[in-house]
């Protein structure tokens, strides 16, 4: 998926900059993309967090949102999201 490729692009960019110029050389995009990585100090690289990709046809998504099965409790939905995992909905 395009988003998966983009995360890997940034991973390669950050690793290259870190190895050649140090952690203080990170671009502005690192401020946002840092949330998708965990730094591995012994190896001096950024590891991509676990990923969970979900492929959902748009019409099925709309059907779900407008059905009685979709909860309006946003807090309960947020509690089901695990930390340190990249969720991708396409």
Secondary structure, 3 states (H helix, E strand, C coil): CHHHHHHHHHHHHHHHHHHHHCHHHCCCCHHHHHHHEEEECCCCEEEECEEEEECCCHHHHHHHHHCCCCCCCHHHHHHCCCCCEEEEEC
